């Protein structure tokens, strides 16, 4: 599918390509919706090519629109995906230059996009962006740790629906992707007595976590989908569960911190397999809530718990998949609040 066709199909408003040669800045800034307010754009920094960066920005921005709406925030959804400069960002001055160049490039878009941290980006990076534009959030928030705790709380609410109880003691959980969010989730689950299996594209990172937490098993990423579990928690970079691999899953619930782990076709395959899927935009919003509202970790995570509980109640009442209910709830708020028009 061509990029413009994909934007039209998803309902995107704009896609901007950013470039600044001296700093090595190459980025795609997608704005999916500004119906509820300026688009919160999660900023990611990864080694990837141009096409993956653009498509990643489009997918992530749509997810952010739904996440913000479902959380009751007066923001739309956006995403800014940075390609790693050829010289890297180990030099602190180079890193400062990269993110200040980003801030200067997006400054004219301040009324439409607000930047906050995501994978590979720290609050300090957003503070550099903030030196060049006022349109930032989260520079004083540890969003990864808060998101991880929110996923844990949302997982408990989803487990009550899918497994019959919200206690994680003895529950078998596979976490695929143990970056900052995955590690935070693992720590909370381990503390409650869950039986954990972890995997990561960087196998040494999964093994280090297994060595740190007693009783945790590390497996290769290619094997994670085949591990029998109660809950599969994707916490990677996106689309970690391919539609063709759904038959390999041996879980009853998918609930994790990863943005868009499944395509729409994948969601259908999961539904046909009888697996409950709690979508990313419902369960991984605690960090965004904290950054946007100033709520502390407990308050933000409690809001996620209540959101997931509300979704499961409606899903049970109308015999609908939670993923369908969650999307409709988000779209309904956009329709209702959007109908009020701009002040």
ZIPEBEL-V712040 format. One line per field, one symbol per residue. ss: DSSP state (h for helix, s for strand, l for the rest). psi: psi as a letter, one per 20 degrees, with the letter a starting at -180 (. if undefined). A space follows every 10 residues. Layout:
ss->???
psi->???
This chain:
ss->llhhhhhhhh lllsssssss hhhlssssss ssslllllss sssssslllh hhhhhhhhhh hhhhhhhhhh lllllsssss ssslllllll lhhhhhhhhh hhhhhhhhhl llssssslll llhhhhhhhh lllllsllll llhhhhhhhh hhhhhhhhhh hhllllllll lssssslllh hhhhhhhhhh hhllsssssl llhhhhhhhh hhllllssll hhhhllllll ssssllllll llhhhhhhll llssllllll lllhhhhhhh hhlllssllh hhhllhhhhh hhhlllhhhh hhhhhhhhhh hhhhhhhhll lhhhhhhhhh hhhhhhhhll lll
psi->pqghhggghi kqgqpppqpo ghijpoqpop ogpkgiaqpp oppqoqorrg ghgghghggh hghhghgggh ikqlqaprqo opppqhiakh phhhgggghh hgghhigijh ihppprqbpj qrhhghhggi iiqimqqjik pmhggggghh ggghhghhhh ghiiqipipi poppooolbg gggggggggg hikqoppqqq hnhhgghhhh hhopjpppqq hiihiipprh ppnpkbiqli oqgiigihpl ripooaippm iqrhhhhghg ghikppooqg ihikjggggg hhijqrgggg hhhgghghgg ghggghhjlq phhgggghgg hghggghhih rq.
